[in-house]
Amino acid sequence: MTGSPERAWLALATSRNVVRRALGMVAIVGAVLITINHGDALLRGDLDRARILKIGLTLLVPYCVSTYSSVAALRAVARGSKPR
């Protein structure tokens, strides 16, 4: 890849395979985290703006972790080394 390291990282992070994998993690891990962290409130019907924001942030965590690890693995393979 050419250009700055940041652009190269973003190109990998926004590639179809990385985004698809991250969204899969959001569906699985995000659902588990929402159930653990907000399940009782959701069952009570306690769904205000603050709770919706917290749920959104809860979903962002597995997306970011999956994206970061996928990009790190792809970059390691491109360098010819094993992913850490």
N, C-alpha and C positions, 0 to 999 in steps of 0.2 A: 504494500500500500504506500502511496505517496502522500506528501503533506505532513502536517503536524501530527505528533503522537495523539493529541486529543481528537483530531478528526478521524484518525485511524481507529481509535477506541470507539468513537461514536458510530462509525460505519459498521463495525462488528456488532455493537450493542443494538443497532436498529435493523440488523439483517433479519430476514424472514425466519430463519431457523432459530435464532436466539430469542426473538420476540415470541414465537410460537411456544418454545420450551418454557419461557418465563410465564406466559399466560396459563399454561398447563399447571405450573406450580401454584399460581394464584388460585386457580380453581380448587386444587386439592388442599394445599397447606393453608391458604386463606380461609377456606371454609372451616377447617379445624380450629384455626386461631380465633375466628369470629365466634364460633360456638363456645370455646373456652372463655374468651374475654368478654363477650357481650350476650351470650345465650340467655342468661337469666333476665336481662333487661329486655331482650327481644320478645321473650315469652310473656313478659308483663305488658308489652306494648309500649315500652318507654323508648320512643324513637324520635328524639329531638335533633336539632341541628348539630349540637356538639357530639352526640352519639354517631350521627352519620359521618361526621368528619373523622372521628376515631376509627370507625369501620373502614373508611377510605385509607387511612394511614396504616391500619392493620393489613390491608390488601397490598399496600405498597411495599411492605417489608419483604415478602417472598419474591415479589417481582424484582426488586433490586438485588437481592442475594443471588437469585438464579441468573440474572443478567451478568452480574459481576463475575460469578464463577464460570459461566459459559465463555465470556470474553477472555478471562484469564487462561482457560484451557485452550481455546483457539489460538491465542497468542503464543502459548508454550509450544503447541504443535508446530506452528509456523516457524518458530526458532529452532525446532528440532530437539527440544528438551521435553522431559516428562512434566505434566502439570503437577503443581505442588498441592 
